[in-house]
Amino acid sequence: MAAVMVGVLVASFAAPAGAQTDDDAAQQAAREISEARERANEAATAYLDAESQLAVLQLDQDRLRTEVEDLERRVAELRDAVEQIAVTRFMSSGASGIPILTDLRDPNDQMQAVVLSQVVAESGATTIDDYDALNDELDRKREDLEESERDLERSKVELLELQAEAEAEVERLREIESQRLEDEAVAAALAAQQREEQRQLEELQRRQAEAARNASGQLGVAPPAAVSAPAGSTSGNLGASGGDAGGRTGGGGAGSNPRFAGDGIVVTIICPVLGGSAYGDTWGAPRSGGRRHQGVDMLAPTGTPLQAVVSGTLTQGNNRLGGITVSLLGDTGDRFYYAHLSAYEGVSGRVEQGQVIGYIGDTGNATGTPHLHFEIRPGAGVPVNPFPSVRAAGC
């Protein structure tokens, strides 16, 4: 036993003096990268949330404006009716004169005059009441619209500030990564951190699933069936941390936020953006025109290279919303959609995983905000939330 202890101590003292220091430095650099990624993603999330809120305010303003226009039309119609009532009351005296000045000797004439005056008075009162009520409602809606317009302008200012903060964090992240990841020891340390985060996340998910099964069994309810992933993807590795797909480090995904666990399946890809980006989970967030977001927005400077996340067949395109786009049908059968590019690289046809296929821009409806809109459609079908896959890819 003593010999073993001595051997351990000898080995410890015999180790190169700088070895521990180098390892500590690599781990510290890896931590700096992880922290920079988190700061960038938090800034991007704040910006993207504000963008969604702006879309909600815009939809609300459009609704209020429509309601105001409808009320103005109805008020105008009632105004015409009120004016007609005034004319009718004046004319109801008949062609032979005003009743109060004319002697209606015939009882039938007297009866008809009374009935007519009552009908005119009652219908007129109802119409005038409706007119007053609509005018009041119109005033309230106009006030709501004015408040909505003020909120919208404040949100636009806030959005610009958050955009500047997010872009600054992305620049810092890209600078840190470019300095640190050139060191293989740092890349290895970062990959080790990511694998440990993934292990902890999977253990947490295992315990949660086991607790759910136990609870279902106690209640006599069958546990929910596991969701099967499409070909070329995996389920269970649900998005908060890295996977085995690689990424910027070549050693696995990044991520440390278990809030996003359970969002959905994870498709095995590499990061679509080269050199650092920031993003948030905006799946299903409201967009202009009443649409819902069906991708993940990844912020990076204009001209940042984009790479094929898998090998497959690439089709270049262009449309009003997406601007310059590419669609990648992977060898796995999954389809990947990139939008808002500034330019293509190469031509449509066969590409290999990791090949540069284009560059980030702000074409289409992304004017002023350079970013990649990235979608995943397993089996080339309907889109699924790409956020877990992007996190697992080390973006």
Summary of the structure (lengths in Angstrom):
residues: 395
radius of gyration: 33.8
end to end distance: 48.3
largest distance: 138.1
contacts: 1284
relative contact order: 0.12
helix: 54%
strand: 15%
